[in-house]
Amino acid sequence: MTSRLMLKTDVVFKHEDAAASCRQPAFTITHFDTILAGSCSLFLFTAALKTHSAAQEKNNFSLTFYTQLSNVPSSIVVMSTPAIKRFKTHIKDCAILLGDCGPIFACGKSLGHATKLKAQFVSFKPADEEPWLGFLIRIPLGQEQVANEAAGFGVCHAHRRQDESVLATEQYTIQIRFPPSSFQQRYEEAPEKLVGQFPDAKDLSYLTISFNDTKPIVMGYGRPFANVQDPQIESWVNGNQPVINGCTLLDALQLQQYHVVLPINVADAQKKFDPNQALPPFSFPYGSQSWNVTALKADIAANPGHKFTPTYMHPDNHSLLVAMTQPLVQDVMWLDDAVSKIYTTKMPGYFVSAPEPNQFYVIVTYPDKFMSKFKVPWRRLIKNTPAFNLHLYNSKNSTDPRADWDCQIMSKPAEIDELSNHEIQGPDLVLLNWLSVEFDAGLLEAERKVKTISGFHVDAQPSYLASTDLPLDPETGAIAGDLTAEQYNVLEELCDRMSLHREVMRGAGFFDWMTAKTPRVPAWAAAKSPVKKATAKAPVTEASNDLAQVVEDIGNIELMPKGSSLRPLPTVNFLDIEDKAYVACIPEESLPEDCVRFRGYLSNRPLGLGIITTGAGFGKTTVDAAATLAMQAKLGRILCSGPTDEAIDNFAAHLARRDEAMIDKYNKTKAEMAAITSLLKDPKCGDDAVTPSSWKLPSRWKLNLSCAFWVLLMLRSPAAGRELLSDDHPFLHALQKRIDARDDLSSLRQFATGAITWEEYKATVKSYDLFFEDVRTLVGPIVENAEILCVTPADSENCKPFLNWKLNHARGVAIDGAARLSHGDLCCVWGNTLLPCFLFGDPRQLPPSAANVTDKAPIRTQYLNRFSNYNKVSAVRALIASGLPVYRTEKEGNGRISDDGI
């Protein structure tokens, strides 16, 4: 089997200044030291002058942060904060009967009647979730899920509210929520003929619950289930076989009337489970979650309060979108307000020449009053912003900067020789220059994430369309024109997958999707039907708090008759590959004792989704690579990603080692061009082929992970370190033949092999640009034909070549370091069409950014980010908590969830 062509990227984008015409020098910031001098705080910057020596003129400057916005409301305002109210949740074992005094369908263990299905009656009253009254049906997964795990099903987890942990559980829990104000309850003493069936219970009460025209709301149903030790239970859950008296589990979830026995007297039952004492419906007090800075800031300002407790099960799409969007925007909007205010503050600056040409050290004075006022945002900005802009002004009263430099804060100024004769004392602060600083508040990054999260609106366009063969508009990439009947069927299936993907992200099970008779098709898609369906409803807007009632009510949805049949979840067998010898090798990448269960996990992935977790030293890296390569062999081209550049580097290296693959790191074109030039001149320079930045920061560029390596290999340069092998990708052999046949590349081939010198080669080309153009003609096809592309989430969206590759070629997604991945980054890489996906990570890794967990606004009762606790919940943690089965390479101790929680 030939090896795969893979690409790895670590692109650095050049900052484009909107006012480039007035931009002259440039400056950078990394770390900072504070030097106390009386009542002032002094900060030492180092500056690089890009053009002329304007620093030696009489300039005044000011420090501004990158995203300066005007005419938008502040997200921090003085408002009263309502006190948080807490109410007690009641949970009681119960018995659910089929009919009045009928047979027992499910029973809690404390009632003493043995049934495989357990039941509890619940009055759930959380502070930050929808309160509800209803049942819990608990179904055993097997003792500690040992048999399930050994068979390759994986391990299911659940969220424990007591300590916000996510642990393995022995119970598969389904919630039956009664629709508010749409049911009646009647309590009475339990009839004598029932009392004898519950010998361990006292003070039995008998409850009858009747519904009006509505049905119970079912959550948690439809998630993948297994109980290898009990095939009968598996047939009830997975096969919808009758449990008792012809009644299936699906039937029991949607009865018109429930008859219940409770081990509690009537008076106490009426008091604890009184629907009239239920809390009002809960909904996040935020409107549209689309990217609109003005609207988002106004929403934040209008809704101060306590920190929200994260929920892992969202009852509707609005709740999901708010929970994914608000943690991001509330983390940066207040910071942007501070950035705008800091920008207007001009301070004197003192310049000292640095060793490098056109670089200077700059000492800036900030009064204690300023530092006290901006202490919280300053701390965040200095920590998170590796570089910012320094604006220079002719006078303190100037409004337009004379120049705009890049700068970075220097640590340990006492160790800088150039400052030894420039002690920071009072006389040194009589200056001729003024400055202000401009930091990056993070709005551009937040905008990228929010826009990808918006793909989970019910009326959103699909993210991955290239694989559908639908006609696309060449300008917009959207579906073009009217469709044929066959094409419309494809679109319906795509919309159906999008609906299913939303349910995956909500973490509330798949009852609605599995019982839907026809796919959910939004109005924009229904309008493309060849018959122009007149029943298509108007597009749904999500600007009101009433969205919960209409969020899924779009298009031509129709529910199948209750209790009839179910649509099974789609599954993918990643080992269903023609090359059986290769298939046999994949499970062997796991530990020897895990081969059987690893094969089982790869061969049956519901939803096409796999989650693999472990700690260090348990073979995760080989398992991760094996799963990714199996996905590639099954589906085709795979997009690989991770939360950081380091994660991407490691992932690419693991793939390279496991498959002896051709993994390229496709950097910014100029860096690759410079590397190729350096290596052609001196094949021995290797990883040092990329010149470090002017700040002497080490380059991340590596030859064996670069696109330059493949170009050198095609040109037969000794700098590649090897020749093209027979089992290298066929595309590379074809490309090398095309290069050999091109007369216009003859001089370049001679130069690459050392037949002529650099000077001799230069004499054969008219300009340096022509040399780069020749190389670009080789780089482009290599990128376009990559079978695995490793790229950060930001680069997959911001860099056009990678975005095009993602949208046009990706047939699956693999993400390493997923325990540190935010929801926004997951949405950016995974899209909204439920592409097959593998997520890898150590659950004990540090979570995503959790800034502002304790930071408060000047009004001490108001948090800067009410959703800061959500920022501590990674996307993969939320998916694990939803009960999706997980493959553990390390068999962790089973701290399990007790069966009295929700």
N, C-alpha and C positions, 0 to 999 in steps of 0.2 A: 504494500500500500504506500503510495507516495505521501510525503509529508505535506502539511498545509502551509499556505501562505498567510501569515498573520502580521498585523501591524500594531505598533505600540506608539503612543503619542504623549508628549508632555509640552504642549504648545504654550508659549508666552505671548500674549497679545500686546502690541504697542498701544500705549494710550494716545488717543486722538483728541487733541484739544479743539473745542468748538471755536475758540478764538485764536486759531493758529497764526493769524496774521500779526498779532501783537506778542506772540510767544517767542522769547529769545533764549535766555539761559535755562538750565534745568537742574534739579535738586532731588535727593532721595532720603527716606527715614526708616530705620529698623527698630533699634532699641533706644531707651532713653534713660538718662541719669538726671536726678534733680540735685542741684547744688544750692544749698540754703545760704543766703547772704542777706542778713537783716530781715526786712519784711518782703523780700522778693524771692521767687523761685526762678533759677536760671537753667535753661535747657541748651544743650550743646548739639548742634546739627552739623552735618557735613554736606557740602553742596558741590555739584559738578556744573561748571559753566560750559554750555554746549556751543555757544557762538562767540560773542565778543565779551570783553572784560567790563561789562556793565556794573559789576560789583564794585569797581573802583571809582564809579561815578557817585554823585550825590543822589542816592535812591532811598525811597521809603518803601517798606513792604509790609504785607499783611498775610497771615496764615489762614487758608481756606480749605475746607474739606470738599472732596470731589463732587458730591451731589448737592449743589446749592440750588434750592428751589425757592421760588417767590410766589406770593399770592396764594399760599395754602395755609389753612388753619393750623395752629399748634396742636399737637396731640396730647399736650399736658395742660389741663385747665383745672381751675378750682371748682370742684363739685362735691356735694355731699356723697358719702359712700354708704350704701345700705348695709346693715349688719347681716352677716350670713346666718341663716336659720338652719338648725339641724333637727331632723325628726327620726324617730326610732323605726327601724325596719323589723317586721315580724315574720318569722319563718316557722312553720309547723308541719310536721309529718302529717300526711293525710292518705286516704284511700279514695281512688276515683272508680266509681261504679258505672257499668254500662246499663243505663236505665234506672228506674226507681227501684231501689233495693236489689239491683241486678248483680251479675257477676263482677268480681273485682278485676279491673284492668291493670292498675298499678297501685302499690301501697308502700308507704314509708315504713321503715323497719321497726320503729318504736311501737307500732300498732300490733305487732306480733303475727301478722299474716304474711307468709312467705310468697313473694312474687319476684320475678327477675327484674321487672321494671319498678323503680321506686318513684314516689310522688311526694311533693311538698306543696303546701299552700302558702302564698307569699303576699305580704303587703310591703312593697319596696319603695322606700322614701329617701332617695339620695339628695344631696345638696345641689349637684350640678348635672343631673340626668333626669330623664323623663320618669316620674313616679308611676308605678303600675301595681295592679292587683291581679293575681293569677296563679298559675301552677308552674312548678318545675318538674319535668320528667327526667329522671336520671337513669342512664343505661350503662351497665358495666362494660368497661373496655378490657377487662381481665386484670388479674392481680399484678400490679405494678407495670402492666403492659409488657411484661417480659416476652410472652409468646408473640405478641404483635411485632415487637421490635426484632425478634429473632427471625421472623418471617419476611422482614423487609418492608412492613407497612409503615414503620416509623413510630414516633411517640407523640401523643397529643398533650397539649398544655392548656392551662387556664389561668386567668388573672385572679389573684387573691387580693381582695380589697383591704384586708386588715393592714397589710404592710406594702401594698402596691407591687408585690412580687408576681412573677410569672413562673409557675411550676408545673411539672408533670402531674397529671391527674388520672385517677382510675375511673372517672365518671364522664360520660358524654351527656351533656345537659342541654335540654330543650326548654325554652320558655314559652308558655301560653299566656299572653297578656290580654286581659279583658279590655275591650274598647271603652274609653271613658264615657259615662252617661248613656251607654247603650246596652245595659244589662240590668237584671234585677236579681237580688239575693233573698232567700227565705231560710231562716234558721229555725230548727226545732230539735227536740230531744231525739236521739237515735232510736228507731224502732227496735223492739225486743228481738225480732228475727235477725237483726244485724249485730246486736251486742255480742252474741256468742261467737261470732267470727273473729273478734278481736280480744282475745283473753288477756293480753298484756296492757290494755288501755282502760282508763277510767274516765268518767264524765264525758261520754261521747256525745257530740252534737252532729246533727244531720243538716247538710247545706244543699240547697237546690239553686243553681245558677241558670238563668234563662237569658237568651240574647234576643234583641229585636231584629232588625233587618241586617245586622252586621255579623261578622264572624270574628273570632279571636285573632289577635296578631301573633304570629308564630315567629320566633327568633331562635337561631341556633340549629335549625333543622337543615339537613342536606349536606352538612360537612362530611368529608370522608370518614368512614367508620369501619372498624374491624374488631372482632373478638374471636381470635383464632381458637380459643379454648371452648367457645360455645357457638357452633354453627347455627343453632336455632335463633339466637338473638341476631346474628348476622342476617338471617333470612327476613326477620321482622324489619330491620332497619334498611338494609340494602335492597331487599327483594320485595318489600311492602307486602309480605305474607301475613295472613291473619294471626293475631296474638291470642284471641279468645272469642268464641262465638261469632266467627267471621269478621270481627272488627280488626282492621289494620291499625298500625301506628298513625298513618296519615288520617284515617277516619277519626281516631280519638283526638287528634289535634284540632279538629274543626267541628265539634258537635254543636248542635243547636241548644242543647241543654246538658248540664253537668250535674251529677249527683255525687256528693262528697261526704265522707265521714271524717270528723276531726276529733282528736283526743283532747278536747277542751270543752268546758261547759258552755252553754248557749250565751250566757251574759258576757263572758270573757271573749268569746269568738266574735260577737257583735261589736264589742268595743275595739278589739285589735284589728278587725278586718272590715271596718265600716267604710264603704265606698264614699259616703258623704263627707268623711273626714280626709279624703285624699287631697294631696297638694294640687295646686293648679298645674296645667301642662307646662313643661319646661321647654324653652327654645333659646338658643344663643341669641342675644340681642344685637345681631349684626345683619346688615343687608347683603347686597351683592358682593361676592368675593372675587370679582374681576379686578384687574389692576387699574386702579384710579386713585392716585395719591390723595387728591383732595377729598374724595368720598371716604377713603379708608381712614384718613386722619380725623375726619368729622365723626365717623363711627366710633373710633377709639375714645375721642374726647367726650362723647355723649354717654359712654358706658364705663365709668370707673368702678372699681370694686375689688373684691378679694381675688385670690388666685384660684383658677378653676382646677379641679381634680380631674386628671385624664380619664377618659372613658375609652374602652377598647371595643365597644359594640354600639354602632351608630344606628338609631332607628330610622333615619331618613338621609337623603343625599345632602340636604342643607347642613345637617350636623357634621357630616364628613368633611364637606368643603370648608366650613368654619374651622374645624379642628386641625386641618392641614394648612390653612392659609393664615389665620390670625397669629399663631406662634411666630411665623416669619415676619409679618408686617409690624406686629407690635414690638418686635425686637429691634427694628430699624427706624421706625417713624419718629420716635422720641429722639433718637440719636441724630436724625436729619435736622430736627428742630435745633438741637444744640450746635450742629455743624454750621448752620446758617448764622447763628449768633456769634460763634467764635470767629467766623470769617470777617465780621465787621470790626473786630478788635485789632488795632494796629499797635505793634510794639517795636521798640528800637532793637537793632541787631548789630553785632560787632563781628567783622570778618577777619579771619586769619588764613593765610595761604596754606594749602595742603600740598603734600608731596606730588600728587598727580597734576598734570597740566589742566588748567581751567577748573580746578576744584578748590573749594574753600571750606574751612570750618567756620560756623556761625554760632555766636553766643547770643541767646535771646532771653530777655528778662520778662517774667510774668509776675505781677503783684500777687500777694497772698489772697486778696479779695477775688481776683480772677480765678485762681486755682481752687478756692473754696467753692465758688459758684459752679464751676464746671468739673468738679472732682470726679463724679461718676462717669460722664461721657468721655472725659479726657483719658481716664483709665482704660475704658473700652477701646477708644480710638488708637491709642498708642500700642496696645496689645495686639490688635487685629489688623492694623494697617501697616504693611511693610514699607510703603512709600507714600508720600503725599506731596502736595505742591506748595511752594513758597512764592508768594506774590510780593514784588518789589514796587514801591511807590516813590514818586518824586518828593512828596510832602505828606505830613500826617493827615492833611485834609483832602488829599487826592482821592478820587473815586475810581479811576481807571488805573490798573497796574501798569507800570512801565515794562515789567518783564515777569515771566512765570517760570520758576525753576523746579526741578525735581529735587527732593531731599530725603534724607534718612537721619534718624536720631542716633547719635553715637553713644555707646556705653563706655564706661571707664575713661573719662576724659583726662584724668590725671596721668594716664599711661601714654598719652599722645605727645611725642617729643616736640611737635610744632607749637604746642601750647605752654611749654615750660617757661618761656619768657613772656607769657601773657596771662599772668595771674588775674583771676576774676575779682577785681576790686572796684570800689566806687569810681575812681577816675576813669576806668576803662569804659564806663557806661555813658560818656558824653559822646554821642554818636551822630552820624550824618545820614543814616539809613533807617527806614521804617519798613516793617514787614507784617504780613498776616499769613496764617496757615490754612490750607484747605485739605481736609481729610476726606476719605471715602466712607460715608455712612453705611454703605452696603446696599443702596437702593437698586443698583443694576443687577446685583446677584439675586436680591429678593424678587425683583421683577421677573427674572428668568424662571425662578421656581414657581411663583404664583401663576404665571401664564401656562406652565405645564400642568399644574394642579387644576387649572380651569378646564383641562381636557376631560375632567370627570363631571362637568355639568351635564345634565341629561340631554341638552340639545347641542353638545359639542361635536365638532367634526372629528373623524377618526385620525389617529396620528400616523399609523402605518398603512399605506394604501398600495404600495408598489407590488406587493405579493398578490393582490386581488385581481389584477388585470382589468380593473375598471378604467374607463376613459378619464384622463386627468387633464385639467387645464394647464398648459405649459407655463403660464405666467404665475398662477397662484398655487398650483399643486393640488387644488380641490377637485372633487368629482365634477366632470363637465357634462352639461346638457342633459337631455332625456336619455333614459336607459332602455335597453331591450328587456323583455321579460326575464331572460336568463341573467342578464346583468343585475336587474333589480333583485332577483333572488340572492345573488351574491351580496348585494348591499344589505339586504335584510339579515343575512347570516352575520355580516360584519357588525351591524347594529346590535344584534343579539349577543355577540361576544363582548361588545362594549358594556351592555347592560349587566352581563355576568361579571365583568371586571369591576364594575362599580360595587357589586355585592361582595366581591372578594375584599375590596378596600374597606367596606363598611364593617366587616367582621361579624355580621349578624346572621350568618348562615345563608341558605339559598332557597328558602321555601318559595318566595315569590317567583324566582326564575324557573324552578323545577315544576311549578304548577301552572305556568303560563302556557296558553294554547298556541299563541302566535308570538313571534318576536316583538319586542318593544321597538318601535320605529318612530323617531322624532319627526316633527313636521317637515323639516328641511329635506329629510330622506324620503318621506312619503310623497312629497311633491315631485319626486323624480320617477315615480311609478309610471309605467307606460299608459296606465288608465287614469292617471292624475287623481288619485283617490280623493273623493270629495269629503270623506270623513276625517281627513287629516286635520288635527286641531292646530290652533295658533301656537307659535313658539312659546315655551314656558319662560317666564321671567322669574328671577330668584331674588327680587328686591324686597320681598315682604316676609313677615314672620309666618304667613299662612302657607309657606312653601311646602311644609311637611305634608299637607293634605294632597297636594297636586304634583309632588315632585316626580313621581313615576307614572303619572296619568297623562301620557302623551301618545301621539300616533294612533295606531290601530290595535292597541292591546286588548286581548280578550282572555279571560281566565277559563281554563278547562273546568268541567264539572267537578265539584269537590269529591274526593275519594275515588276518582276513576283511575288515573295513572300518573306517572311522574316522568319527567325528562331526566335522564341521568346526566351527571356532570361529564364533560368531555375529558378524555384521558389520553396520555401520550406514552407509548412504549419507546423509550430512547435506545433500547437495544434491538429494535426491529430494523436491522441493518443488513444489507445483502452480504457484506463481507463477514461471514461467520467467524473466521479466524480472528479478525479484529475485535468482534464482539466478545470473544472468549478472553481477550487480553484485558478488556476494560475493568471487569470486577477484580482482577488480580492486582490492580493498583491499590486496593484497600488492604488492610491487614489480613493475614491468612484466615484468621478466625471470623472475619467479617465478610468474606467473599459472597456467601449465600445471601445474606440480608442486603448487601449492597446491590447485588444483581436484582433482588426482588424490588428494591426501592426504585431503581432506574427503569425497570420494566413496566411499572404501573404508576404513573404520576397523574393523579386527578388534577384537572385544570392545566396540565402541562407545567405545574409549579413544583419545584423541589427546594427544600430548605435544609442545608447541611451545617451543623454546628459542632464545635469542639474547642478544646483548649490547646495550648502549645504542646508539641511532642506526641500527638495522637494520630499522625498521618493525614491531617486535614488537607495539606497542600497537594498531596498526590491524589486524594479523593476528589478535591475540587477540580483539578486539571482533568482527571479522567471523566468526570461528569460533563465538563464543558466540551471535551473532545467527542464524547458520545453524542452530545447535542448537535455538534457540528456535522458529524457523520450522518446523523439522522435527518437534519433539517437543512443544512447548507450553511450560509454565512452567519456568524455569531458576533454580536456586539458585547464586548467585555468592558466592565467599568468597576469603579471603586470610589470611596469618599475622598481619597488623597492621591497625590502623585506617587507617594511611596507605595500605597496599596496597588496602584497600577503597575509599578515597576516589579513588585514581587509577584503579582499575578502573571504578568507576561513571562517572567523568568521561570515560574513553575510550569507554565504551558510549554515553554521551550524545552525544558529538561524532560518533561514527560513524553513528548511526541517528537523530539528532535526536530522541532518545528522551525519554520522561518518566521520568527516574530520580529517585526520592524517597529521601530519607534519613529514615527513621522513627526518631526519637529517643524517649527516654523521654517518656511522655505529658505530664508536667508541663512539660518543656522545650518541647514543641511547642505546648502551650496558651499558655505565656508568650510564645512567639514570635508566635503568631497575634494575641494581644492587643496586643503592642507594635506590630506592623505595621498592625493596624487603626487604632490610635491615630495612628501616624506612619508612613505608607507609605515614607518616605525612609530609615528606619533600616536596611533591608536585612539584611546579615549580622550587624549588631550587635543584632539583635532579641533574642538570648538573652543574659541578664545573666551576666557572668563570675562564677566562684565567688568565695567570700570570700577565697580565697588569691590572687586576681588572675591565675589561670592563664587563658590565652587559650582561648576556646571553640572547639571544632571544628565547631560548627554552621554550615552554609551554606544560605542560602535556596534557591538553585537546586537543591539536592539534598535538600530537606526535604519532609516530608509537609505542612508548613504551606503550602508553595508551591501545592500542588494544591488545598488548601482555599480559599486566597485566590483562586485562579483560578476555582474553582466559584462563589464569591461575587461575582465581577467586581470585586475590589478592585484599585485602581491599584498596590498594593504588589507584585502579581504581576509587573508589568512588561510584560504582554501579555494578549491576550484568547485565549479558546479558539479554536483553528483548525480548519478543516474536516478536516484529516488527523490531528487528535488522536484518541486512542483512542475508539472508539464508546461505551465504558462511561462516559467522562467527560461526553460529551454527554448521555447518558441520566441521569446523576447530576445534572447541572446542571438538567435539565428537572424532575426530582423536587424539587430544592431550590426552584426557581421556583414550583412548585405548592403548596408548604407555607406555609400562612398563619402558622403558629407561628414561621416563620423570617423573616417580613416585616421586623421591626425589625433583625434581624441583617444582612439584605441591604442595608437602607438605610444602616446604620452602615458596612458594608464599602465601599460605593460613595461614602461621604462625604456622603450626603444628610442625615444627622443626626450630631450630635456624640456623643462617648463619654458625656458626662453625660446627654444626651437618651436614649441607648440604655439606660443603667443604670436610668433611671426606668421603662422598660417591662418589666424583668425583676425578679422577686421577690428573687433572690439571685444572687451570683456563681457559685454551683454550677450554677445553671440555664444560665448562659452556657456554662460548660465542657461541660455535658451536651449542649447544642446542637452544639458543635463536635465532640465525640466521635462524634456520630451521623454526621458527615461523614468523619472520619478512618478509622473502622473499615472501611467499604466500600472505601475507596481501598487500604488495606493488603491486604484480602482478595482484591482483584481484580488485584493486581500480577502482571505476567507475568515479571518478572525481579526477584529480591530479592537485594540485596548485603548481606552480613552476616558478621561474624567467626564462626569456629567456635564460640567460647564462647557468643556471643549466640544462635546458631542452636539451642543446646541449653538455655541457661539462661533465655531470655526466652520466655514461653509463646506470645505471638502468632507469633513467628518459628518456634518449634518446631512449632506447629500448621500453619503455612504449609509448612514443610519436609516434614512427614510427609504432609500431605494434598494438596499441589499440585505439589511438585517432580517433574519428569520427566527432569531431567538436571542435571549439576553442572559448573560452570566455576570454576577456582581460579587466581588470579593470585598471583605471588610464591611459586610452589610450591617453589622451591629452598630456601625457608626454612621450609617446613611440616613439622611433625613427623608421625610416623605416627599419633599419637593424634588430632591435628586433622584429618588426612585421613580417618580412620575416622569421625570425628564428622560431617563434611560428606557424605562419599560413601556412608556406610552400608555394608551388607553384601550388597546384592542386585544388584550390578554395574549400577547406573544408568549410562547413557552419561555420559562425563566428558571434559572437556578440562583439561589441566594446563599452565600457562604459567609460564615463569621463566627467569632467567639462571643457568646452572649455575655461574657465577663469583661469584654472590651469597654472602654469609656464610651458613653452614649454620645449622640450628636451634641452640638453646642447647647449648653444650658445656661446661657447668660441671663443676668437679671432675675435669678431665682429669688434674691432677697432685695434687690435694688428697688427703691421707692422714689416717687416724685417728691418735690418739696412738701406737698401735702402728704404727711407721713402715712395716712391710711390708704393711699392709692399706689398700687403697683405699676411700674412702668410697663410690665408685660404680664397681663393676667393669665396668659397661656404659657408661662415659662416652664411649668411642669410638663407640658406637652413636648417641649423641646428636648426633654430628657428621654423621650420615648422614640426609639428608632423605628423606621418603617418595618424592619424585619421582626422586631419585638412585637409590634402590633399584630403582624400576621401570625406569629407563633401563638400569641394570646388568644387569637380567634379560634384556635383548635385545629389548625392545619397540621398534618403529620410531619414530623421533623426527623431527619436521619442524624443520629448522634454518633460521631466517630469515637468519642469518649463517652462511655456509659456512666453518666453522672449519678450521684446518689439521688434516689427518688424522694426528695422532699415533696410529698404529694398534698393536694388540696383535699381538705375534709369535705364530706358530703353535706355539710350544713351551710355552705356558702352559696353565693349566687354566681 
